[in-house]
Amino acid sequence: MSETITVEGMSCAGCEGTVEDALAEVPGVESASADRTTDSASVEGEADTEALVRAVADAGYDAQA
C-alpha cells in the first residue's frame, strides 16, 4: 500500500531526513520519502495513517492525512 500525507514546515534536506526517519519508525512502514517542495511525504507499507501523522507531529512538523 502507498500513502501520501501532507507535511508542513520542512525547509531543508535535513527536515526531509527527520520526517523520513520518524516515519520509518512507525510499525508497518517499508519505506518513506519526504519532499519539502510539495509539502508531502509518501510511505510504502501497511502502517496506520494516524500513527504516521502522530510520528511526524512528534518530530516537530504539522501533518495531516
Secondary structure, DSSP 8 states (H G I E B T S, - for coil): -EEEEEEE---SHHHHHHHHHHHHTSTTEEEEEEETTTTEEEEEES--HHHHHHHHHHTT-EEE-
